[in-house]
Amino acid sequence: MKVIKNIFLVFILIIIIAFSFWISFLLGKNILNPVVKEPETIDSLTKEASEILEEIGPISFEVETEPFDASLNDYNEGSNESVTFDTISTSTTSKLTNNSNSGNVSVSKVVSPSYKYKVQIGVFSAYKNAVDLKDLLLKNEFNPEIEKYRYYFRVFLHATDRADAKRLLSHLKNKGFEAIIKSD
């Protein structure tokens, strides 16, 4: 009987050890995998558009427009007047001073016109294409320039101010050219 009692105690001890391992396994599993809330179903999240509009209320907005300048509206009037461009000449001033030690000294100051805007007609990777467009613009009485910009060649016209740039853009569109205004 003593043998049966010892076997029974060993069996109880094995059950207690197995039960403690099972409990520690469940605790470790809960610690490593935190409780995740079940996501709500799609049906509970959807609302009708009318319900959403009722919640947020009416939507209002304002559109800001630039003031209308009638002097720049010659494109819409269909004017067919020829385009003439005045060349801006550089002014040169000379100042003569008489210095008894060194004779006559002449000082010249050259003032170049300041351009703030460019009307860009085209951007090309091949220089030949830029020259072809420049020739076409020269035939239409424009005075274009070609400028190398990184790997490209830009064909553009100079403009002194925004109104001048808009006027040039209008004349270009009348002649069938596409262009954009860029500021320097």
Order of alpha helices (4+ residues) and beta strands (2+ residues): alpha-alpha-alpha-alpha-beta-beta-beta-alpha-beta-beta-alpha-beta
